[in-house]
Amino acid sequence: MSNDTDAVKARLLELRASIDNIDAALVHMLAERFRCTKAVGHLKATHDLPPADPEREARQIARLRRLADEAHLDPDFAEKFLNFIIREVIRHHEAIAEEHGNGARGQDGPRT
């Protein structure tokens, strides 16, 4: 094995270790985000507040797109990522609302 090949393999391992650390941080950050959105869902359900807030969703998407652009990340990708998270939050909020018996299941909109 040449020195170049060894150097490439070492750099690859180093980059992959960084990726693994970032992935772990993302999982922990998402878990914390969902702890917060779960609390929001309980608060809304307990106080019979509307589960949807389309204006907040629009503000959050615009904000995330702006942040992505500033970070040199594709804003379309960032929006798709946020929409994926919002869909999961919606699913959780619907379940919480159903547990509280306030009939929020089936309403459209974000629960962020």
VENFEN-V19662 format. One record per helix or strand. SS is the DSSP state (a for helix, b for strand). FROM is the first residue (numbers start at 1). LEN is the number of residues. If there is no record, write none. Layout:
# VENFEN-V19662
ss=(SS,SS)
from=(FROM,FROM)
len=(LEN,LEN)
This chain:
# VENFEN-V19662
ss=(a,a,a)
from=(3,54,75)
len=(44,17,26)
